[in-house]
Amino acid sequence: MMNSDLRNQLAALHSELAKTSSVDPQSRELLVSLLSDITRLLGSSTAPGNTATPNDDQPLHERLDTLAVQFEAEHPALGTALRRVVDALGKAGI
């Protein structure tokens, strides 16, 4: 079950994404990949802390953090929302 902080941060991220008119193709690809990873992790019953995908050496929280840094210049609110999701995922043990 998703904790309320994570749910709130994901809702805030969704809101910011809705306000963002466009992102570059590389960032879009990263967001789609991360969405897939988050969905898989939230639906998974595997042990917490297993956040790396088989074809990616970098854990999910690190990739989200990197993406947040990339967005901070062009989309500061989106970067902030991503950072909050990273924090909430960490608190939830994901």
C-alpha positions as a printed Julia matrix, in Angstrom:
94×3 Matrix{Float64}:
  0.0    0.0     0.0
  1.32   3.43   -0.96
  1.86   5.84    1.93
  0.08   9.2     1.88
  3.27  11.27    1.47
  4.27   9.33   -1.63
  0.73   9.55   -3.01
  0.69  13.33   -2.43
  4.1   13.81   -4.06
  3.1   11.73   -7.08
 -0.08  13.8    -7.4
  1.97  17.01   -7.24
  4.36  15.65   -9.88
  1.4   14.75  -12.07
  0.08  18.29  -11.7
  3.43  19.8   -12.67
  3.72  17.48  -15.66
  0.26  18.59  -16.79
  1.4   22.23  -16.66
  4.58  21.53  -18.64
  4.01  22.1   -22.33
  6.99  20.17  -23.67
 10.28  18.51  -22.82
 13.18  17.51  -25.01
 13.08  14.01  -26.54
 15.83  12.64  -24.26
 14.02  13.81  -21.12
 10.75  12.41  -22.44
 12.41   9.03  -22.98
 13.79   9.1   -19.43
 10.39   9.99  -17.96
  8.7    7.15  -19.84
 11.39   4.7   -18.69
 11.16   5.87  -15.08
  7.36   5.66  -15.11
  7.66   2.06  -16.22
 10.18   1.35  -13.45
  8.05   3.02  -10.77
  4.96   1.12  -11.91
  6.88  -2.16  -11.84
  8.28  -1.45   -8.38
  4.96  -0.43   -6.88
  3.34  -3.57   -8.23
  6.23  -5.8    -7.23
  6.39  -7.9    -4.11
 10.18  -8.14   -4.24
 12.42  -7.03   -1.43
 12.73  -3.28   -0.81
 15.92  -1.75   -2.07
 15.89  -3.67   -5.34
 15.54  -0.54   -7.43
 17.83  -1.31  -10.34
 16.43  -2.64  -13.56
 18.22  -5.56  -15.19
 19.55  -3.4   -18.01
 20.43  -0.35  -15.94
 23.28  -0.09  -13.45
 21.92   3.05  -11.76
 19.18   2.7    -9.1
 15.8    4.31   -9.77
 16.2    7.02   -7.13
 19.52   8.1    -8.67
 18.0    8.29  -12.15
 15.07  10.33  -10.82
 17.48  12.67   -9.03
 19.53  13.1   -12.22
 16.38  13.87  -14.16
 15.32  16.42  -11.53
 18.66  18.22  -11.94
 18.19  18.31  -15.71
 14.7   19.81  -15.38
 15.63  22.47  -12.82
 16.95  24.89  -15.45
 13.98  24.83  -17.85
 11.2   23.56  -15.58
 12.07  24.44  -11.95
  8.7   23.36  -10.53
  8.97  20.0   -12.29
 12.5   19.51  -10.96
 11.29  20.27   -7.44
  8.35  17.89   -7.8
 10.68  15.12   -9.0
 12.99  15.68   -6.03
 10.03  15.39   -3.66
  9.0   12.11   -5.29
 12.56  10.83   -4.85
 12.38  11.7    -1.15
  8.96  10.11   -0.74
 10.1    6.92   -2.52
 13.08   6.76   -0.18
 10.86   7.17    2.88
  8.6    4.41    1.54
 11.58   2.11    1.18
 11.45   2.04   -2.6
